[in-house]
Amino acid sequence: QVHLVESGGGLVQPGGSLRLSCAASGFTIRSYVMSWVRQAPGKGLEWVSDINSSGGSTYYADSVKGRYTASGDNAENTLVLQMNSLKPEDTAVYYCFRYPDYWGQGTQVTVSS
């Protein structure tokens, strides 16, 4: 059975950093393209990043490019999203996602002074 569990969210000041993790079970992350998706308060879902941890390919939304780095720890079967230079507009619930419809419970990221 597929399970995704995010962790690492919290409150951080603008310009700060956070490291999110997504622990996967029931499948091997290197066999799938995995995604990070976020939802800001009162807004719809926004795609953030895709990662193919088998080949190492990563893709980012323009809004986070150059600030976020997605990676996969294949030994731990865990995704990581390193978020630097955080802005208030990055405030959202962050989810990891696997096609066709597997979601974690989300982790809250709040960027505020």
C-alpha positions in Angstrom: 0.0 0.0 0.0 1.3 3.4 -1.0 2.0 5.9 1.8 3.6 9.3 1.7 4.4 11.2 4.9 5.7 14.8 4.7 7.6 16.4 7.6 9.9 19.4 8.2 7.5 22.3 7.9 7.3 25.2 10.4 7.5 28.9 10.9 10.5 30.7 9.4 11.4 34.3 8.9 11.7 35.7 5.4 15.1 34.9 3.9 15.3 31.7 6.0 15.5 28.1 5.0 13.6 24.9 5.6 14.1 21.3 4.6 11.0 19.2 3.9 11.1 15.4 3.7 8.6 13.0 2.2 9.0 9.4 3.4 7.5 6.9 0.9 6.5 3.3 1.5 4.8 0.7 -0.6 6.8 1.5 -3.7 10.3 2.6 -4.7 10.7 6.4 -5.4 13.3 5.8 -8.1 10.7 4.0 -10.2 8.5 7.1 -10.4 8.5 10.7 -11.2 7.6 12.4 -7.9 6.2 15.8 -7.4 6.0 18.6 -4.8 2.8 20.6 -4.9 1.7 23.4 -2.5 -1.5 25.1 -1.6 -1.5 28.7 -0.2 -4.3 29.9 2.0 -7.4 30.5 -0.1 -5.8 29.4 -3.3 -5.7 26.4 -5.5 -2.9 23.8 -5.9 0.3 25.0 -7.4 2.9 22.6 -8.8 6.4 23.3 -7.3 8.8 20.6 -8.6 9.2 17.2 -10.3 12.0 14.9 -9.6 13.1 11.7 -11.3 15.4 10.3 -8.7 16.4 7.5 -11.0 18.0 9.7 -13.6 18.4 12.8 -11.4 16.3 15.1 -13.5 14.6 17.9 -11.7 12.1 20.6 -12.8 10.9 23.6 -11.0 8.2 26.2 -11.2 9.5 29.7 -12.1 8.4 31.0 -8.7 10.8 28.7 -6.9 13.6 28.2 -9.4 17.0 29.0 -8.0 15.7 28.9 -4.4 14.4 25.3 -4.0 16.3 22.1 -4.6 14.6 18.7 -4.9 16.4 15.5 -4.3 15.8 11.8 -3.6 17.5 9.6 -1.0 17.0 6.3 -2.7 18.5 4.4 0.2 15.9 5.9 2.6 13.2 6.0 -0.1 12.7 9.6 0.8 12.2 12.8 -1.1 13.8 16.0 0.1 12.9 19.6 -0.7 15.5 22.1 0.4 13.9 25.6 0.4 16.2 28.7 0.7 15.6 32.4 0.6 12.0 31.9 1.6 9.4 34.6 1.0 6.0 35.3 2.6 4.4 34.1 -0.6 5.9 30.7 -0.1 3.5 30.2 2.8 1.5 27.1 2.0 0.8 23.5 2.8 3.3 21.4 0.9 2.4 18.0 -0.4 4.4 15.3 -2.1 2.5 13.5 -4.9 2.9 10.4 -7.0 0.9 9.6 -10.1 -2.0 8.7 -10.4 -3.4 10.0 -7.2 -1.2 9.4 -4.1 -0.8 12.3 -1.7 0.8 12.8 1.6 -1.0 14.6 4.4 0.9 17.8 3.8 3.2 19.9 6.0 2.6 23.6 6.8 5.2 26.1 5.9 4.7 29.6 7.2 7.1 32.5 6.2 6.6 35.5 8.4 8.4 38.0 10.5 
